[in-house]
Amino acid sequence: MANRNRRANAPDVDNTIDLVQVDGLVVAKIIKHCHEEGSSAVDVAQGVLLGLVADTRLEVTNCFPFPKNLDENFDEEDYQMEMMRHLRKVNVDHLHVGWYQSTQQGAFLSTQFLESQFTYQTSIEESVVLIYDPLKTKRGFLHLKAYRLTPQAVALYKDNDFGADAIKTHHLSFESLYQEIRLVIHNSHLVNALLCELSEMVPSYEGSQYLDLGTASVLEKHLRSLTDNVDELLQDTNKFNIYQRQVVKQQQEKQKYVQKRNLENTARQARGEAPLPDEDITKVFKPIPVPPRLEPMVLSAQIAAHCQQVSLFCSQALGKLFLSEALQQPQPSQQTVLKGSSKTV
């Protein structure tokens, strides 16, 4: 029964794209661009994804970056159209299928990010966004993810109403704000053969540091970002609590005002006087503006993403610690040898 109710309340699933296939050349271009321009916490590297759609599979075959230093007279749309026009002349896939962006420790969720993806999905239904983390890649973890907005989030942005009632009407929560699309990296057979030859050239001792606890710094940065996001969410929660208290106080004042006018009208009727004219109560008590709930929802989604990464790195670190402990303990055969040597001495 619980599973049935869970399925009934489950959000609509976007079946437009269920797989993103990225060519190895595109991954190399994204990594090069993000490491050159998006390695700091301030700079963010962004670019355009080009490719084609085959059924429910999105194939990303090429990309090009956005220029970093923009002039006042620079037109971003003209630049994209000109680049795609040049690519079409050299017989390269020029269909616009999304965009990519660099991030630091997975902190990519923001209202600006959601607005950009909403613009892409409304103009190009199959578009996705690729998120790449240069710092994690330097630590040995290739972090390249594909995301799309859910249909509920798209409908909410179309209505342009981010109040609590609108979010409740669309059955939207921080868990259903966006969805991750499965991503695979595709290479040609020649590239795969080259990778096999390069793997054989690598010395045997290289790349075998499986018990390296290099995730400690990554885990620390995730925890710092998680703490900052929790503090921001707490501030927004306090603002919403203040708004609720103000609404309750205003409702009480309205009731007192209506009761006072009713008593005064009753006294005037007893004296034979005309009752007071009807007055619009909304002019006396102006409605309190509802604080938008989109920013707290984005913060909650970012906190959930950080918690997922912290859980992943903690499980890896604990597994490595247990393996290290088992390797450092002497084996039974070594213990007998040590005992025998102590007796001979």
N, C-alpha and C positions, 0 to 999 in steps of 0.2 A: 504493500500500500504506500509506504514511504517512497519507494522508487517510482511508483506511478505518479505521485504528487510532484516528485522532483522533476520528472520528465514534463509534466504539464506546465510547471513554472519555469522550465529551462528557457534561456533566451534563444531567439532565432539565430541560426547559424548561417553565416555567409558562405555559400557554396560556389561563389564566382570563381575563386582561385583556391586550390587546395595544395599546390606544389609550386615552388619557385626554383627554377633550374638556372644557376649562374655559371657562366663560363669561367674557366680559370684565368683567362686574360682580364676579365672584368674584376675579379677578386684582386689580382695583382695591381691593377690601376687604382682601385679603391684604397688598397693598403698603402701604395706609394703616395697618393694624394693626402690621405689622412695623417700619415707620419710626417709629411712635409709641412702641412698647414694646421692640422688639428691635434698636435701633440700636447699643447698647453691647455690649461683649464678654461682659458678665455676664448681662444680661437676655436671655431667650429668649421670643419670642412664639409662642404655640400656639393652635390653634383646631380646630373641627370642620368637616368637609366634608359637604355634603348633595347629593343628586342621585339618579340612577337608573342602572340597568344595562341596556344594549341589546345583546344577543348578547355579543361580546367587547369592546364599547366602553363605557367608564365615563364618564358625563356628569355633571360637577360643575356644578350650577346655583346653589348658594347655600352660604354658610358663616357661622359666627359665632365670635367669639373666646372663649377662656377668660378668666375674670376674673383680674386680676393680683394683687390683694390678697385673699388667702383667709383667712377666719376659721377658728377651731378647729372650729366646728360646721358648716363648709361641706361639703356632700356633692356631689362632682363629678358623679356619675351622676344624682342628682336634678336638678341644674342642667341637664344635657344633655336629660333627658327633658322638663323643663318648657319649655325653649326649643323643642324639636321639636314639642311639643304646641301652643304658640302659633303656630308657623309653619304647622302643619296647619290651624289655624282660619282663617288668611287665604289658604288654598289655595296654599301654597308647598311645593315638594318638600321632604319632611322625612325621607327615608330616609338613614340614616347610612352613608356610603361611605368614610370615612377621616378623616385629620387633616392639618394642616399645621404647619410649624415654621420659624422663622427660623434662620439660621446666619451665621457670620462666616468669610469666605474658604473656604467649602466644608468647614469642620471640623464636620460634624454626626454622624459615625459614632462611636458609643459603645455600650457594653453596655446602657445604659438605653434608648437609641434602638431597639436591636434587640428588647429585651424589650417595649417599647410596641408596635412594629409586629407582633410575634408575637402579642400579645394581640388586636390588631385583626384580624389575618388568621385567627386561630382562631375568633373570634366572628362576623366578617363576612368571608367568603372573598374577595370582590372588592375589599376595602379597599386603598387606596394611601396614601402619605404624600407631600405636596408640600413641597419644600425651597426656600425663597426666601432669597436673599442680598441684603440692602439695600446693602452697600458696593459690590458690583459693579454694582448697578443705578445707583447714584449716578455711577459712572464711565462709564455709557453702555452697559452690558452687562446686559440683562434675564436674570437667573439664576433660573429657575423650573423645577425638575426633579421628576419623579414616579418613585418607587421602590417596589419590593416585595421581600419576602424570597423567596428561591428555595425550591423544595420540599425540598432537602437541608438548608437552614438551619432550616426549620420542623420537619422530622423530628428534627434534632439538639436543638432546644429542647424538643420533646415528650419525648424520652428524658431530658433534664436531665442529660446527661453530656457534659462538655466536655474530656475527656481526649484525649490524642493518638490512642489506639486508636479511640475513638468517632468522632473527626473523620475518621480514615482509613477507617473502616467506611462512613461516609456519603459518602465521596468528595467531601469538602468542602474548599475552599481559600478564600483571601481573594478570589479572582477570582469565585467562585460563591457568595459570601455574600449578595449582593443583586443585583438587576437593575434597570436603568432602563427605564421604560415611555415610549413615544413620547407626547409631549404636544402638543396643538394648542389654540390660543385661538380660541374661536368668538364671533362677534358677529352681531347681527341686521343686516338690510339697511339699516335706518335709521341704525344706529351706523356702519356702513361708509360710508354717504353723508356723515355728519357728519365722519368722519375725513378723507375726501377734500376736503371744503370747508376744514377746518382746515389741511390740508397746503398748500392753495393760498394761505392767508392768511400762512403763514410766509414771511418775507423770503428771497430767494434765497441770501443769504450765510449764513443760519443753517443749522446742521446739515450744513455742507459741509467741516468740518475733518476730512477723512478721514486726514490724515497726522499727526494729533495722537498723540504718544507718551504718552498718559495712562495706559497700562498699566504704567508703570515701578513705581509705588507698589504696585499690585496684585501684580505679580510679586515684589516684595521681600517683601511679607507672606506670600505663598505659600511662598517659600523659607525664611522664618523658621519658619513652621508645619511645613514639611517637616523642618527641622533638629531641632526639638523632638520630632517624632514618631520620627525615626530614633534619637535619644538614648534615648527611652523603650523602643523596640523592642530596642535594644542591651542595656539593663538586664534586660529580660525574657529575652533570649537568654542572658545570663550566668547568670541564675537557673536556667534549664533545663539549661545545661551543668553547673552545680554539682550539680543533681539527678542527672544521668546519671553523674557521677563518684562520687557517693554510692552509687548503685545498683551500679556495678561493684565498688566497695570492699566493699559488703555481700555481694555474690555470692562474692567471694574469701574473705571471712571465713567464710561458710557452708561453703564447700568445705574450708577448713582445720579447721573445727569437726567436720565429718562425718568427715574423715580421722583426726583425733585420736581420736574415739570409736571408730572401727573398729580402730585400732591398740590402743587400750586394751581393747576387747572381745577381740581376738586374744590379748593378753597374759593376760587373765583366764581365757580358755579353756585356755591352756597351763598355767596354775597350777591348773586344775580348779575355778575359781570360776565363779559364775553371771555371765552378761553383764549389762551395765548395762541398765536398763529403757529402752524406747523413749520418746523425748521429742519433743514437738511443737516443731519448729525455728522455727515462726512465733512462738512465745512467747519464744524466746531472741532472735531477730532480728525486731523489729517492722518491718512493711513501711513504706517511706518514702512519704509522701503525694505523689501525682503533681500537679505544679502545673497549674492549668487553662490550656488553650491558646487560649481564646476571646479574651482580651484581646490577645495578640500577633497573632492573626489579624485582629482589628479594626484594630489599628495598621497592619498591612500593607495592608489595604484602604484606609485613610485615606492612607497614603503613596502608593499607586498613584493615588488620586484627585488628590492634589496634583501628582504627576508629570504626569498628563494635563493639568491646568490650566496648569502651567508650560510644557509643550510647546506648548500652544495659544497662550499669550500670547507666547512667544518667536518662534513662526512669524509671528504678526501683527506684532510689533515689527521683525523682520528684513525682512519685506516692505515695511513703511513706510520703513525706512531705505534700502533699495535704490531705492524710488520717489523719495524725497527726493534721493538722490544723482543720479539720472537727471535730475530737474527742475533741479537746481542747475548741471549741466554746460551750457556754452554750446552752442547749436545750430550746425551748420556754416554756415548763412546768417549768423548773428550773428558768427561768426569772420571771414568774408570782409568783412563791413561794418567790423569793427574794424580789420582789416588795411588796407582802403582808406582809412579815416579817418586812420590813422597815417601813410600815405604822403603824403596831402595836407598834413598838418601839416609 
